[in-house]
Amino acid sequence: MEAVYFPARNEATSGELPDPVPGAGEVLIRVRASGICHTDFEVKKGNYGTGTYPLVPGHEYAGEVIETGPEVTGFTVGDRVVVDPNLECGTCKACRRGWAHLCETLGAYGVTTNGGFAELSVLRADRLHKIGDMPFEMAALAEPLGCILNGLRPLKGRLIERAAVFGAGPIGLLMGMALKARGIAEVNMVDLDESRLELAEMQGLTGVPVGSESLERLALSCDLAADATGVPAVVQSLTGYVANGGAALVFGVCPPDARVEFSPFEIFRRELTVFGTHSLNHNIPEALAVISDIGPSIEKVVTHRLDLAGIAEIMASHPPAGSMKVQYQS
């Protein structure tokens, strides 16, 4: 099969690899859509996962079942499926509490074992979900959207009328769309890039340019302010936009050695909540439901559709200028 893979740290290429064969409890799929994530570049650098190579990256993918191994039930050849990539131990303290995404030895397809930037992929059957007639490129957005929904989980039961998402890239835009689908009346998308703000406006969100008067008017008025940039200075600014009793969400991936400052008195006096989030927690079905609620317009998040050779070129360098979500599609 053709695949994109990391032969060693900081190296990316494409070429032929042996076709994988499903074992007991496993399913072989033909990959139809697989999205690039910032995490993939961190895996290449050895900053995420085990740093064991060679490795086929890609953890946001969907495809078609072409073979089932022994002891597999519930799936047949031709089923259209999406992947839940996380592989937890099931026995550590976090797993026993139902926090699989915080497993002490967490692995994932495309991170610690071969993933979705290949023509074929072998997966545990219990990591697959049927998608019916949903287009593969939409279904492949279920993993990042699952991460977003897991991040929003602590907000359950809170009254949120106004939200601000800093960063209107692919993840920020998906977060804004998810908040809108959840019934939040005013979702403000803050960014420097006018084209991204225009795309946000097309989704019924409010575009707010950095440095504008409209951004100044959001000060101390948002029930939720979320960072989707991974820029420490943006994270530090979040509480300045949160209303009394509101919440600040650290969603973007900042450098591990970055530090920010908050006023503990302000958090105490204004009863602010500052929380973070990591990955998804086996909530792909919920993500698929939200994708269905959003509808076909969610496909506008995907701006580049490439073959594996094109994906390899990006993995060896960086995403195209102006790109949002980049996917391999077959």
C-alpha positions as CSV (number, residue, x, y, z in Angstrom):
1,M,0.0,0.0,0.0
2,E,1.0,3.6,-0.4
3,A,1.5,5.5,2.8
4,V,2.9,8.7,4.3
5,Y,5.3,7.8,7.2
6,F,7.9,9.2,9.5
7,P,11.0,7.0,9.0
8,A,12.8,8.9,11.8
9,R,12.5,12.0,13.9
10,N,12.0,15.1,11.9
11,E,11.7,13.1,8.6
12,A,8.6,12.6,6.5
13,T,8.2,10.8,3.2
14,S,5.8,8.6,1.2
15,G,6.2,5.2,-0.3
16,E,5.1,1.6,-0.4
17,L,4.6,-0.3,2.9
18,P,3.3,-3.9,3.4
19,D,-0.5,-4.2,3.3
20,P,-1.7,-4.6,6.9
21,V,-3.6,-7.8,7.9
22,P,-6.4,-7.7,10.5
23,G,-6.0,-10.0,13.5
24,A,-8.5,-11.2,16.1
25,G,-10.9,-8.4,16.9
26,E,-9.5,-6.1,14.2
27,V,-10.9,-4.6,11.0
28,L,-9.1,-3.5,7.8
29,I,-10.5,-0.3,6.2
30,R,-9.7,1.5,3.0
31,V,-9.0,5.1,4.1
32,R,-11.3,7.6,2.3
33,A,-10.5,10.8,4.2
34,S,-7.9,11.7,6.8
35,G,-7.1,15.2,8.2
36,I,-3.9,16.9,9.2
37,C,-3.7,18.1,12.8
38,H,-1.0,20.2,14.5
39,T,-0.3,17.1,16.6
40,D,1.0,15.3,13.6
41,F,3.9,17.8,13.3
42,E,4.6,17.3,17.1
43,V,4.7,13.6,16.6
44,K,7.2,14.0,13.8
45,K,9.4,16.1,16.1
46,G,9.2,13.5,18.8
47,N,7.3,15.9,21.2
48,Y,4.2,13.8,21.4
49,G,3.6,10.1,21.7
50,T,6.5,7.5,22.2
51,G,8.8,8.9,19.5
52,T,9.1,5.4,18.0
53,Y,9.6,5.3,14.3
54,P,8.8,4.4,11.5
55,L,5.2,5.6,12.0
56,V,2.3,6.3,9.8
57,P,0.6,9.5,11.2
58,G,-3.0,10.6,10.9
59,H,-5.6,10.2,13.7
60,E,-8.6,12.1,12.1
61,Y,-9.9,9.6,9.6
62,A,-12.8,7.7,8.0
63,G,-13.1,4.9,5.5
64,E,-14.8,1.7,4.3
65,V,-14.5,-1.8,5.8
66,I,-12.9,-4.2,3.3
67,E,-12.0,-7.1,5.6
68,T,-12.8,-8.3,9.1
69,G,-10.6,-10.4,11.3
70,P,-11.6,-13.3,13.5
71,E,-14.0,-12.6,16.5
72,V,-15.3,-9.4,14.9
73,T,-19.0,-8.8,15.2
74,G,-21.1,-5.8,14.2
75,F,-19.2,-4.9,11.1
76,T,-19.3,-6.3,7.6
77,V,-17.5,-5.5,4.3
78,G,-18.8,-2.3,2.9
79,D,-19.6,-0.6,6.2
80,R,-18.7,3.1,6.2
81,V,-17.0,4.0,9.4
82,V,-15.0,6.7,11.3
83,V,-12.2,6.1,13.8
84,D,-12.0,6.8,17.5
85,P,-8.1,6.9,17.7
86,N,-7.4,6.8,21.4
87,L,-6.0,3.6,23.0
88,E,-6.1,3.6,26.8
89,C,-4.9,0.9,29.2
90,G,-8.3,0.6,30.9
91,T,-6.8,-0.1,34.3
92,C,-5.1,3.1,35.6
93,K,-6.8,5.5,38.0
94,A,-7.9,7.8,35.2
95,C,-9.3,5.0,33.1
96,R,-11.2,3.5,36.1
97,R,-12.8,7.0,36.6
98,G,-13.9,7.0,32.9
99,W,-11.2,9.5,31.9
100,A,-9.7,7.4,29.1
101,H,-8.2,10.5,27.5
102,L,-6.1,11.1,30.6
103,C,-4.8,7.5,30.7
104,E,-1.3,7.2,32.2
105,T,-0.1,5.3,29.1
106,L,-2.4,6.8,26.5
107,G,-1.7,5.8,22.9
108,A,-3.5,6.5,19.7
109,Y,-3.7,5.5,16.1
110,G,-1.4,7.8,14.1
111,V,0.5,8.8,17.3
112,T,1.9,5.6,18.8
113,T,0.8,3.1,16.2
114,N,0.1,3.4,12.4
115,G,-2.8,5.7,11.5
116,G,-4.7,7.1,8.7
117,F,-2.3,8.6,6.1
118,A,-2.3,5.4,4.1
119,E,-4.4,3.6,1.6
120,L,-5.2,0.9,4.2
121,S,-5.4,0.8,8.0
122,V,-6.0,-2.0,10.6
123,L,-7.9,-1.0,13.7
124,R,-9.6,-2.5,16.7
125,A,-13.3,-3.0,15.9
126,D,-14.2,-1.3,19.1
127,R,-12.6,1.9,17.9
128,L,-14.9,2.2,14.9
129,H,-18.3,3.9,14.5
130,K,-20.7,3.5,11.5
131,I,-21.5,6.8,9.7
132,G,-24.3,5.7,7.4
133,D,-24.4,7.9,4.3
134,M,-22.5,10.9,5.9
135,P,-19.7,12.0,3.5
136,F,-16.3,10.7,4.5
137,E,-14.8,14.2,4.6
138,M,-17.5,15.3,7.1
139,A,-17.1,12.2,9.2
140,A,-13.3,12.7,9.4
141,L,-14.0,15.9,11.3
142,A,-15.6,13.9,14.2
143,E,-12.2,13.4,16.0
144,P,-11.4,17.2,16.2
145,L,-15.0,17.9,17.0
146,G,-15.0,15.2,19.7
147,C,-12.0,17.0,21.3
148,I,-14.0,20.3,21.2
149,L,-17.1,18.7,22.8
150,N,-14.9,17.1,25.5
151,G,-13.5,20.5,26.2
152,L,-16.9,22.1,26.5
153,R,-18.1,19.3,28.9
154,P,-17.3,21.2,32.1
155,L,-19.7,24.0,30.9
156,K,-22.8,21.7,31.2
157,G,-25.5,23.4,33.2
158,R,-23.9,26.9,32.8
159,L,-25.9,29.8,31.3
160,I,-23.9,30.9,28.3
161,E,-25.4,33.7,26.2
162,R,-22.2,35.3,24.8
163,A,-19.0,33.4,23.9
164,A,-15.7,34.5,22.3
165,V,-13.3,32.1,20.6
166,F,-9.8,33.5,20.0
167,G,-8.4,31.9,16.8
168,A,-10.6,31.3,13.7
169,G,-8.5,28.5,12.3
170,P,-10.0,25.1,11.7
171,I,-10.3,24.1,15.3
172,G,-11.5,27.5,16.4
173,L,-14.1,27.6,13.6
174,L,-15.3,24.1,14.5
175,M,-15.6,25.2,18.1
176,G,-17.6,28.3,17.1
177,M,-19.9,26.1,14.9
178,A,-20.4,23.6,17.8
179,L,-21.3,26.4,20.2
180,K,-23.8,27.8,17.7
181,A,-25.3,24.3,17.2
182,R,-25.6,24.0,21.0
183,G,-27.9,27.1,20.9
184,I,-25.6,29.8,22.1
185,A,-27.0,33.1,20.7
186,E,-23.8,35.1,20.2
187,V,-20.5,33.4,19.2
188,N,-17.7,35.9,18.5
189,M,-14.7,34.7,16.5
190,V,-11.6,36.7,17.0
191,D,-8.7,36.6,14.5
192,L,-6.2,38.6,12.5
193,D,-7.1,37.0,9.2
194,E,-10.0,38.7,7.4
195,S,-10.6,35.7,5.2
196,R,-11.1,33.5,8.2
197,L,-13.5,36.0,9.7
198,E,-15.4,36.1,6.5
199,L,-15.7,32.3,6.6
200,A,-16.9,32.5,10.2
201,E,-19.6,35.0,9.2
202,M,-20.8,32.6,6.5
203,Q,-21.5,30.1,9.3
204,G,-23.6,32.6,11.2
205,L,-20.9,33.5,13.6
206,T,-19.7,37.1,14.4
207,G,-16.3,38.0,13.1
208,V,-14.2,40.2,15.4
209,P,-10.9,41.6,14.1
210,V,-8.0,41.8,16.5
211,G,-7.5,45.4,17.6
212,S,-11.0,46.5,16.7
213,E,-13.5,48.4,18.7
214,S,-15.8,45.4,18.5
215,L,-13.2,43.4,20.4
216,E,-12.9,46.1,23.0
217,R,-16.6,45.9,23.6
218,L,-16.2,42.2,24.5
219,A,-14.2,43.1,27.6
220,L,-15.5,41.6,30.8
221,S,-18.7,40.5,29.0
222,C,-18.4,36.9,27.8
223,D,-19.8,33.9,29.7
224,L,-17.1,31.9,27.9
225,A,-13.7,33.0,26.4
226,A,-11.8,30.2,24.7
227,D,-8.3,30.1,23.3
228,A,-7.8,28.2,20.0
229,T,-4.5,29.7,19.1
230,G,-1.9,28.1,21.4
231,V,-0.4,31.6,21.9
232,P,0.5,32.2,25.6
233,A,-0.2,35.9,25.3
234,V,-3.7,35.2,24.1
235,V,-4.3,32.7,26.9
236,Q,-3.2,35.4,29.5
237,S,-5.7,37.8,28.0
238,L,-8.7,35.5,28.4
239,T,-9.9,36.6,31.8
240,G,-10.1,40.2,30.6
241,Y,-13.0,39.2,28.4
242,V,-14.8,37.0,30.9
243,A,-17.8,38.3,32.7
244,N,-18.2,37.8,36.4
245,G,-19.0,34.1,37.1
246,G,-17.8,33.2,33.6
247,A,-15.2,30.7,32.3
248,A,-11.9,30.8,30.4
249,L,-11.0,27.7,28.4
250,V,-7.4,26.9,27.5
251,F,-7.9,24.8,24.3
252,G,-5.0,25.7,22.1
253,V,-1.8,23.8,22.5
254,C,0.8,26.2,24.0
255,P,4.5,25.3,24.1
256,P,5.2,23.0,27.1
257,D,7.6,25.5,28.7
258,A,5.3,28.6,28.3
259,R,4.0,30.3,31.4
260,V,1.2,32.9,31.9
261,E,0.1,35.0,34.8
262,F,-3.4,35.3,36.3
263,S,-4.5,37.4,39.3
264,P,-5.7,35.0,42.0
265,F,-7.6,37.8,43.6
266,E,-9.5,38.5,40.4
267,I,-10.4,34.8,40.1
268,F,-11.6,34.8,43.7
269,R,-13.5,38.1,43.6
270,R,-15.2,37.6,40.3
271,E,-15.7,33.8,40.7
272,L,-14.0,32.9,37.5
273,T,-13.3,29.4,36.2
274,V,-10.2,28.7,34.3
275,F,-9.9,25.2,32.9
276,G,-8.1,23.2,30.2
277,T,-8.9,20.2,28.1
278,H,-7.1,17.4,26.3
279,S,-8.2,15.1,23.5
280,L,-11.6,13.4,23.2
281,N,-13.1,10.8,25.5
282,H,-14.8,8.2,23.4
283,N,-17.5,10.7,22.4
284,I,-17.4,10.2,18.6
285,P,-21.2,9.4,18.4
286,E,-21.9,12.8,20.1
287,A,-19.6,14.5,17.6
288,L,-21.3,12.8,14.6
289,A,-24.7,14.0,15.9
290,V,-23.4,17.6,16.1
291,I,-21.9,17.3,12.6
292,S,-25.4,16.2,11.4
293,D,-26.9,19.2,13.2
294,I,-24.5,21.6,11.5
295,G,-25.0,20.1,8.1
296,P,-23.0,20.2,4.9
297,S,-21.7,23.7,5.6
298,I,-19.2,22.1,7.9
299,E,-17.3,21.0,4.8
300,K,-16.2,24.6,4.2
301,V,-13.7,24.0,7.0
302,V,-11.8,21.7,4.6
303,T,-9.9,23.9,2.1
304,H,-7.4,21.4,0.7
305,R,-8.0,17.9,-0.6
306,L,-4.8,16.1,-1.5
307,D,-3.4,12.7,-2.5
308,L,-0.8,11.0,-0.2
309,A,2.1,12.5,-2.1
310,G,0.7,16.0,-1.4
311,I,0.2,15.1,2.3
312,A,3.8,14.0,2.5
313,E,5.0,17.3,1.1
314,I,3.1,19.2,3.7
315,M,4.3,16.9,6.5
316,A,7.9,17.5,5.4
317,S,7.4,21.3,5.6
318,H,4.3,23.1,6.8
319,P,0.6,23.6,5.8
320,P,-0.2,25.8,2.8
321,A,-0.6,29.5,3.5
322,G,-4.2,30.4,4.1
323,S,-5.3,26.8,4.6
324,M,-7.8,25.6,7.1
325,K,-8.3,21.8,7.4
326,V,-6.2,19.8,5.0
327,Q,-7.3,16.3,4.2
328,Y,-6.1,13.2,2.3
329,Q,-9.0,12.0,0.2
330,S,-9.2,8.9,-2.0
